[in-house]
Amino acid sequence: MENGTDARPHIVLLATPGMGHLIPLAELAKLLVSKHGFTATIMTFASTASKTQQAFLSSLPSSISPLSLPPVSLSDLPPNAAIETRMSVEAIQLIPAITSALEHLKTRHTVVGFVADLFGADTFDAARDAGLRSCLFFPSNLMTLSLMLQLPEIDANLTCEFKELAEPVQLPGCVPIPGTEILLPLQDRSNECYRWMVHHGQKYCEAEAILVNSFDAIEPEAAKILRRPEPGQPPVYPIGPLIQTGSTVDKAGREECLDWLDKQPANSVLYVSFGSGGTLSKEQIDEVAYGLELSGQRFLWVVRSPSDAGDFNSNYYNAESKKDPFAFLPEGFRERTKDIGMLVSSWAPQTKVLAHEATGGYVCHCGWNSTLETVVYGVPIIAWPLFAEQKQNAVMLSEGAGIALRLEKREDGVVGKEEIARKVRALMEGEDGKRVRCKVAELKEAAAEGLKEGGAASQALAEVVALWKKGSGCERYLPNGNSH
């Protein structure tokens, strides 16, 4: 301590609502602590305080301190306001509280920078008022970041909705994206949510650097282009894949699925899960059940209660199903598939399932955190996107990275049992399955190499750390956390 201030470099990170935003940001904080000698504060919104979040934050190393920001009123927003709108308004209202918190932290720590995630760019104003450098942490991929950076210009020239575009959207270094697959918050240009997304795209350019939870090998051309930004855009540093490490929440009694996997042959089980916020209609649940049964393949299915309303906002705050999900399965299904299937209610230890040698495929909603987990463990994908940027991710994973097979929907928007069975067999037994399995194995190796000392992702983070330490008096702190 020097004059009552901890001399170690300290980083302040702001997580906007959603465990999918908090977890990778916390993994970044862990890396900075363990590899670069930092201490850290993670700020969270009062609106997302929950037992799950509290347990997660309390499980972090002691060098990482949680700070819950005060509650703000969102009563001026209509009840049906999109989650993106709610997060954006909450972030702006919190600017004075964040400025005050940063000023206070500076009296106790050598604060070298401020990092906000994708919906928190407006809080760069708080960092500027506190005299700190601002960086953006983007927890999705380079394709989605590229879209956000290009969005203000695209919007200025757009004369229709994205879904009405005759030609796919072509972003630098990315596979073409059909307008219908562009991320969900951009699909209605009359919605306030759309205007917020354009606004964020503009604010991103105020960052000194953008750290992205992706890696060069999965998006090589986009990485090459974004590393050399256009004038007025910040440099981009792919520092991933950052995935959840360590157990964070006690799920005692819910891991019998791992015992079941132990009894299955290698690469024989299809893991089926749609993420913590993913729900299907009752009709679609029936088709999944019949499709899995028809495929004849072993499966481990995380079943959640149906939600025909399609309102995903509550899933940012409560990932637990309110009713018994098994009650919604077709009659006799459990009995008929008991020899080949394992059903789990609402939650499974996903990283342990994906890491298990029996797991040979993943029906995935294409949320980016889950996608990175499946790449790290080398498991090929059947892409089943539901919301947010997941359709876009599915395009990139199938046509760009080549690690996923796509499902075709019927005209009524439902994926039929025959199509499910066909794609499951193709992944687990067919030539297409062999192709994507080989590709994901390559990416698994590339991801691991990138995170090693001297690897591409490791070097990218080291460059940002050097930027933060420069001129702050922290250069003497070496990467292993020791000082001269």
SVG drawing of the C-alpha trace seen along z (x, -y; Angstrom):
<svg xmlns="http://www.w3.org/2000/svg" viewBox="-50 -15 63 65">
<polyline fill="none" stroke="black" stroke-width="0.4" points="0.0,0.0 1.3,-3.5 -0.5,-6.4 -3.3,-4.0 -3.7,-3.1 -3.1,0.5 -0.3,0.1 -1.4,3.1 -3.3,2.2 -7.0,2.3 -9.7,2.7 -13.4,1.9 -15.8,4.0 -19.5,3.3 -21.8,6.2 -25.2,5.4 -28.1,7.8 -27.9,11.5 -25.6,14.3 -24.4,14.6 -22.9,11.2 -21.6,11.5 -19.8,14.9 -17.4,14.1 -16.6,10.7 -15.8,12.5 -13.5,14.8 -11.7,11.8 -11.3,10.5 -9.9,13.9 -7.3,13.8 -6.2,10.3 -5.8,11.3 -4.0,14.6 -1.8,13.7 -1.2,9.9 -1.2,9.1 -4.4,7.1 -7.2,6.7 -10.7,6.0 -14.2,4.7 -17.2,6.1 -20.2,3.7 -23.7,5.2 -27.2,3.7 -29.6,4.0 -32.3,5.2 -30.5,8.5 -29.7,9.3 -30.6,13.0 -29.4,15.9 -27.8,17.4 -25.9,14.2 -24.9,13.7 -23.6,17.3 -21.6,16.8 -20.1,13.5 -19.2,14.9 -17.4,17.8 -14.9,15.5 -11.3,15.1 -10.8,12.6 -8.9,10.2 -12.2,9.6 -14.8,7.6 -18.5,7.3 -20.2,4.0 -24.0,3.8 -25.1,0.4 -28.2,-1.3 -31.6,-0.6 -33.1,-3.0 -36.7,-3.5 -37.7,-2.2 -41.4,-3.2 -41.4,-5.5 -40.9,-2.6 -43.9,-0.7 -44.3,2.8 -43.5,4.5 -40.3,2.6 -37.6,4.9 -34.8,6.1 -32.3,4.2 -34.2,1.0 -34.5,1.6 -30.8,2.3 -29.8,-0.7 -32.0,-3.1 -30.8,-1.6 -27.2,-2.1 -27.7,-5.8 -29.6,-6.4 -26.7,-4.8 -24.0,-7.1 -23.9,-9.4 -23.7,-6.4 -20.9,-4.8 -18.9,-8.1 -19.2,-8.3 -18.2,-4.7 -15.2,-5.1 -14.0,-8.2 -14.3,-6.3 -12.4,-3.2 -9.6,-5.6 -8.9,-6.5 -8.3,-2.9 -6.8,-1.4 -4.6,-2.2 -7.5,-2.1 -6.0,-1.9 -9.2,-1.4 -12.9,-0.8 -14.5,1.9 -18.2,1.9 -20.0,4.7 -22.1,4.4 -25.1,2.6 -23.1,0.4 -21.2,-1.9 -23.1,-5.0 -21.3,-4.5 -18.0,-5.5 -19.2,-9.0 -18.8,-8.1 -15.3,-6.8 -14.4,-10.0 -15.7,-12.1 -13.6,-10.0 -10.5,-10.5 -10.3,-6.8 -9.7,-5.0 -12.7,-3.1 -12.7,0.2 -15.6,2.3 -15.9,6.0 -18.0,7.6 -19.2,11.1 -20.3,12.2 -18.4,12.8 -16.6,10.7 -19.4,11.0 -21.9,9.4 -19.4,6.8 -18.8,5.9 -22.5,5.5 -22.8,3.2 -19.9,1.1 -21.3,0.9 -24.9,0.4 -25.1,-3.4 -23.9,-3.5 -26.2,-0.6 -29.1,-2.3 -28.5,-5.6 -28.8,-3.8 -31.5,-1.3 -34.9,-2.0 -36.7,1.2 -36.7,3.8 -33.7,6.2 -36.0,9.1 -37.2,7.4 -33.7,7.1 -33.3,8.8 -29.6,9.5 -27.8,10.8 -25.9,8.3 -22.2,8.5 -19.9,7.5 -16.1,7.3 -14.5,10.7 -17.8,12.4 -20.1,14.9 -23.2,13.2 -26.1,13.0 -29.7,13.2 -31.7,10.3 -34.1,12.7 -31.2,14.0 -30.0,10.6 -30.1,10.3 -33.6,10.1 -33.4,6.6 -32.8,5.1 -35.8,6.8 -38.3,4.0 -36.8,0.6 -39.9,-1.2 -39.2,0.2 -37.3,-1.9 -35.0,1.1 -33.7,0.7 -32.7,-2.9 -30.8,-1.9 -28.8,0.6 -27.8,-2.0 -26.9,-4.3 -24.7,-1.6 -22.9,-1.1 -22.0,-4.8 -20.9,-4.7 -18.6,-1.7 -16.3,-4.0 -15.6,-6.0 -13.8,-3.0 -10.0,-3.0 -10.1,0.7 -12.6,3.4 -12.0,6.8 -14.0,9.6 -14.8,13.1 -13.8,14.8 -10.6,16.0 -8.8,15.7 -9.2,19.3 -13.0,19.4 -13.4,16.1 -10.0,15.6 -10.9,13.0 -13.0,10.8 -10.2,10.9 -7.7,9.8 -9.8,6.8 -11.0,5.7 -7.4,5.8 -6.7,3.0 -9.7,0.8 -11.1,-1.8 -10.4,-5.5 -12.6,-6.4 -13.0,-2.8 -11.1,-1.4 -8.7,1.5 -10.2,4.9 -8.6,7.6 -9.9,11.2 -9.1,12.6 -11.2,15.7 -12.5,18.2 -13.3,17.3 -15.7,19.9 -16.9,20.5 -14.3,22.2 -15.0,23.8 -18.3,24.7 -20.3,21.7 -23.7,22.8 -24.5,25.8 -26.6,28.2 -26.4,31.2 -28.5,34.2 -28.8,32.9 -25.7,34.5 -26.9,38.1 -26.7,37.4 -22.9,37.6 -23.2,41.1 -25.5,42.0 -22.9,40.7 -20.2,42.8 -22.1,45.9 -22.4,44.8 -19.9,45.5 -17.6,42.7 -19.1,40.1 -22.4,41.8 -24.7,39.3 -26.4,36.2 -26.7,33.4 -29.9,31.3 -30.2,28.0 -31.5,24.6 -29.7,22.5 -30.8,20.8 -33.2,18.5 -34.4,20.9 -37.9,22.3 -39.9,24.1 -43.7,24.2 -45.6,27.3 -46.0,28.4 -42.2,28.0 -41.4,30.0 -43.5,32.9 -41.6,32.8 -38.2,32.8 -39.3,35.8 -40.6,37.8 -37.6,36.8 -35.1,38.0 -37.1,41.3 -37.2,41.7 -33.4,41.1 -32.6,44.1 -29.6,42.3 -28.6,41.9 -29.5,38.5 -29.3,36.4 -32.1,33.7 -32.4,30.7 -36.2,30.3 -37.7,26.9 -41.4,26.0 -42.9,24.6 -43.4,20.9 -45.7,20.1 -45.7,16.4 -42.1,16.0 -41.3,13.4 -37.7,14.0 -37.2,11.0 -37.9,13.0 -35.2,15.4 -32.5,12.8 -33.7,12.7 -34.9,16.2 -33.6,19.3 -35.8,21.8 -38.9,23.3 -42.0,22.8 -43.7,26.1 -42.6,29.7 -41.2,29.8 -41.6,33.6 -45.4,33.1 -45.3,31.6 -43.6,34.6 -45.7,36.9 -47.4,39.7 -45.3,42.8 -42.1,41.1 -40.1,41.5 -40.9,45.2 -40.2,45.9 -36.8,44.1 -35.6,45.1 -32.8,47.4 -31.3,44.7 -32.3,41.4 -31.6,39.4 -34.0,36.5 -32.8,33.7 -35.2,31.0 -34.3,27.4 -30.5,27.4 -27.5,29.6 -23.8,29.1 -23.1,28.2 -19.4,27.9 -19.1,31.3 -21.5,32.8 -19.6,31.3 -16.3,32.4 -17.5,36.0 -16.0,38.5 -19.5,40.0 -20.9,36.7 -20.7,36.8 -23.0,33.9 -24.9,30.9 -28.3,29.6 -27.4,26.0 -29.3,22.7 -26.2,21.0 -25.8,18.6 -22.2,17.5 -21.1,18.7 -22.5,22.2 -20.9,22.1 -17.5,21.4 -17.9,24.2 -18.7,26.7 -15.6,25.6 -13.3,25.8 -14.5,29.4 -14.5,30.3 -18.2,31.2 -20.0,30.7 -23.3,28.8 -26.8,29.1 -27.8,25.4 -31.2,24.5 -31.2,20.7 -34.0,19.1 -33.5,15.3 -31.0,12.4 -28.1,12.9 -28.4,16.7 -29.7,17.0 -26.7,14.9 -24.4,17.1 -25.9,20.2 -25.1,18.8 -21.5,18.2 -21.1,21.6 -22.5,23.6 -21.3,21.7 -18.3,19.9 -16.6,22.0 -18.1,25.3 -18.8,26.9 -22.6,27.0 -25.5,28.6 -28.6,26.5 -32.2,27.6 -34.9,26.6 -38.2,25.4 -41.6,26.2 -43.8,23.3 -45.5,23.0 -42.1,22.3 -41.9,25.7 -39.0,28.1 -40.6,31.4 -39.7,34.8 -38.5,36.3 -36.1,33.3 -34.8,33.6 -34.3,37.4 -32.6,36.9 -30.1,34.3 -29.4,36.2 -28.5,39.3 -26.4,37.2 -24.4,35.7 -23.9,38.9 -23.4,41.4 -23.2,39.6 -20.5,38.1 -21.7,34.5 -21.2,35.4 -17.6,36.6 -16.9,33.3 -18.1,31.0 -16.4,33.3 -13.0,32.9 -13.4,29.1 -14.4,28.6 -11.4,30.7 -9.2,28.3 -10.8,25.3 -10.5,27.0 -6.7,27.2 -6.4,23.7 -8.4,22.3 -6.2,24.0 -3.0,22.8 -4.3,19.2 -4.7,19.1 -1.2,20.5 1.6,18.1 2.6,16.4 -0.6,17.5 -2.7,15.1 -5.4,14.5 -2.9,14.3 -0.8,11.8 -3.9,9.7 -4.8,9.4 -1.2,8.6 -1.4,5.6 -4.4,4.2 -2.9,4.7 0.2,2.8 -2.1,0.0 -3.8,-0.2 -0.5,-0.1 1.2,-2.7 1.5,-6.0 -0.3,-4.6 2.8,-3.7 2.0,0.0 4.5,1.0 6.7,2.6 4.0,5.3 5.0,8.3 2.5,10.7 2.9,13.2 1.7,10.6 5.1,9.9 6.9,6.6 10.5,5.6"/>
</svg>
